[in-house]
Amino acid sequence: MKKSKVIECEKHASEVAIDVLLEWFSEEAVRLVHSSPDQESDLQQEDTEDIDDDGEGVDVDADHHIQDLTDKLNNIKVENEAKFHIDQLLIEETEVFANKFSAYMRGKEAYEDSTQIIDKEDDDGREPCLPLLDRHAQVQHRIIVVLDQLSRFGTPIYQLLGLPARLVEAELRTIIRSLKLTAENVSLKPLEWRIISIFISYMLSEKSEELSRAIKSKTYVKNIKILLQEFGLDPQILEKTKNNICDRNRFKNK
């Protein structure tokens, strides 16, 4: 039986994971990984709050409710014989927001109404696409995706390796805003998230003494060999990947 060309060309999950980490880790993220706790103390923020480019506090956990809110807005039904006044403009704005968010989740640059792209015509006759969620909202959404997916798929792995999940997540939060996240590089398969969780916890041990001690424990040394074998990975891949991604020299020619 002939194999599909798509299957033949498909990358191994570990290759995808390494490519994604190379995209994620900016020069600033690498600098933070190499920094000591004392050097980064002034840059650390509360677990549930990040600071945006304008210096405004933003509650990361609040974005968890965006999808629920959108679903509720989509399910609003207006009775034809309602006795109260219906603000048609509000209804239209609600529908626009829901369409924007739905389109954004699908990676589109314009939102759809049924099968047609809606454009907003300006005074000079041009018809630019109506903008989707603002840049900050997109960044926040991607951060939430990464934190949620690594928590979901990584926590069982951290437990197997004897790593404190809360410590890994806390260290991840110190660099999360410096990662270069896009709609494409946060759309991963479960196996790819699991492998990333192994790599990233190992890399974060570079900046955390407690994690560094944990990866030298008998539990970690024993179980990481088994885990890597299960994923078909070379035992040396962790150190090689960390050295490659955290090499500051790779940014010199950019």
JONORKA-V234382 format. One record per residue. N is the residue number from 1. RES is the residue in one letter. PSI is psi in whole degrees, -180 to 180 (999 if undefined). OMEGA is omega in whole degrees, -180 to 180 (999 if undefined). NEAR is the number of other ideal C-beta (glycine too) atoms within 8 Angstrom. Layout:
n=<N;N>
res=<RES;RES>
psi=<PSI;PSI>
omega=<OMEGA;OMEGA>
near=<NEAR;NEAR>
//
This chain:
n=<1;2;3;4;5;6;7;8;9;10;11;12;13;14;15;16;17;18;19;20;21;22;23;24;25;26;27;28;29;30;31;32;33;34;35;36;37;38;39;40;41;42;43;44;45;46;47;48;49;50;51;52;53;54;55;56;57;58;59;60;61;62;63;64;65;66;67;68;69;70;71;72;73;74;75;76;77;78;79;80;81;82;83;84;85;86;87;88;89;90;91;92;93;94;95;96;97;98;99;100;101;102;103;104;105;106;107;108;109;110;111;112;113;114;115;116;117;118;119;120;121;122;123;124;125;126;127;128;129;130;131;132;133;134;135;136;137;138;139;140;141;142;143;144;145;146;147;148;149;150;151;152;153;154;155;156;157;158;159;160;161;162;163;164;165;166;167;168;169;170;171;172;173;174;175;176;177;178;179;180;181;182;183;184;185;186;187;188;189;190;191;192;193;194;195;196;197;198;199;200;201;202;203;204;205;206;207;208;209;210;211;212;213;214;215;216;217;218;219;220;221;222;223;224;225;226;227;228;229;230;231;232;233;234;235;236;237;238;239;240;241;242;243;244;245;246;247;248;249;250;251;252;253;254>
res=<M;K;K;S;K;V;I;E;C;E;K;H;A;S;E;V;A;I;D;V;L;L;E;W;F;S;E;E;A;V;R;L;V;H;S;S;P;D;Q;E;S;D;L;Q;Q;E;D;T;E;D;I;D;D;D;G;E;G;V;D;V;D;A;D;H;H;I;Q;D;L;T;D;K;L;N;N;I;K;V;E;N;E;A;K;F;H;I;D;Q;L;L;I;E;E;T;E;V;F;A;N;K;F;S;A;Y;M;R;G;K;E;A;Y;E;D;S;T;Q;I;I;D;K;E;D;D;D;G;R;E;P;C;L;P;L;L;D;R;H;A;Q;V;Q;H;R;I;I;V;V;L;D;Q;L;S;R;F;G;T;P;I;Y;Q;L;L;G;L;P;A;R;L;V;E;A;E;L;R;T;I;I;R;S;L;K;L;T;A;E;N;V;S;L;K;P;L;E;W;R;I;I;S;I;F;I;S;Y;M;L;S;E;K;S;E;E;L;S;R;A;I;K;S;K;T;Y;V;K;N;I;K;I;L;L;Q;E;F;G;L;D;P;Q;I;L;E;K;T;K;N;N;I;C;D;R;N;R;F;K;N;K>
psi=<132;133;146;142;-34;-43;-41;-36;-10;133;152;147;-35;-35;-41;-45;-44;-42;-42;-45;-36;-35;-44;-47;100;175;-38;-41;-41;-40;-41;-36;-38;-13;153;162;-36;-39;-30;1;-35;-16;-15;149;174;152;-35;11;136;163;130;-177;-22;3;12;141;139;126;112;-41;-24;-30;-14;-28;-3;-47;-42;-42;-43;-44;-42;-40;-38;-27;4;125;130;118;139;-30;29;139;-12;162;131;123;101;-36;-41;-41;-43;-42;-38;-43;-39;-47;-45;-42;-39;-49;-43;-42;-41;-42;-24;5;18;161;0;151;158;148;109;-114;4;143;130;128;152;119;128;-177;-31;12;-12;157;73;152;139;131;150;-150;146;162;-43;-42;-37;-44;-46;-41;-42;-37;-44;-42;-49;-48;-43;-46;-40;-32;-43;-50;-21;-34;-47;-34;-43;-42;-41;-37;-2;25;136;114;-40;-35;-44;-46;-37;-42;-37;-39;-24;-18;-5;-38;-11;-4;145;92;135;169;-33;-44;7;6;87;163;157;-43;-38;-39;-40;-45;-39;-39;-35;-49;-48;-35;-36;-42;-38;-18;-16;-29;-5;120;-37;-43;-38;-40;-38;-37;-5;-2;158;-38;-47;-50;-41;-49;-28;-34;-43;-44;-46;-37;-40;-36;0;34;148;139;-26;-2;-31;-50;-41;-44;-43;-46;-37;-50;-38;12;113;-22;-22;-9;-7;-35;5;999>
omega=<-177;179;177;178;180;-179;-179;-176;-176;-179;173;-177;-179;178;177;-179;-179;178;180;180;176;177;-177;-169;176;178;179;179;178;178;180;178;-179;-176;178;178;-179;-178;-176;-176;-180;-177;-178;-178;179;-177;-175;-178;175;178;-179;-175;-179;178;-179;178;-180;-180;-179;-176;-179;-178;176;-173;-177;-177;179;180;-179;179;180;179;-180;-176;179;178;-179;179;-179;-176;180;-177;-180;-178;179;178;-176;180;179;179;-180;179;177;179;179;-180;-180;179;178;-176;180;179;179;-180;179;176;-179;179;175;-178;-174;171;-170;-177;-176;176;179;175;178;-175;180;-170;-176;174;179;-179;-180;176;177;-176;176;178;-179;-173;-178;-180;178;179;-179;-179;-179;176;179;180;-178;-180;-179;-177;178;176;-178;-175;-177;-175;178;180;177;-179;179;-177;-180;178;177;-177;-179;180;178;-179;179;178;178;-179;-180;-179;-170;-176;178;178;178;-176;177;179;-178;-173;170;178;-172;178;-180;-180;179;176;-179;-180;177;-180;178;-179;-171;177;177;180;-179;177;178;-177;-178;180;-179;177;179;177;-177;-178;175;-179;180;-179;-179;-176;-179;-173;180;178;179;-178;180;178;179;180;180;-176;179;-180;-178;-172;-179;-179;179;-179;179;-179;-179;-177;-176;177;-178;-178;-179;178;-174;-177;-178;999>
near=<2;3;6;6;6;6;7;7;6;5;7;6;11;11;8;12;13;12;9;12;14;9;9;11;12;9;7;7;13;14;9;13;13;9;9;6;9;5;6;12;7;4;7;6;7;4;5;6;10;11;9;8;4;4;5;6;6;11;8;12;6;7;11;8;7;9;8;8;8;12;8;8;10;7;6;8;4;7;5;4;4;7;3;4;3;7;6;6;6;7;11;8;8;10;9;10;10;11;12;12;13;11;12;14;6;6;7;9;4;11;14;12;7;4;3;6;7;10;9;7;6;8;3;4;6;6;7;7;7;11;4;12;8;6;5;9;9;12;10;12;12;12;13;11;10;12;13;8;11;14;10;8;12;16;9;7;13;13;9;8;15;9;13;8;11;6;12;15;11;9;12;12;10;11;12;11;8;8;11;9;11;8;9;6;11;11;6;12;7;7;8;12;14;12;13;14;13;14;14;13;16;11;13;14;11;10;13;11;6;8;14;10;8;14;14;7;9;5;8;13;10;8;11;12;9;8;12;13;8;6;11;6;9;5;7;6;10;12;7;8;13;12;8;10;12;12;8;10;5;6;8;6;3;3>
//
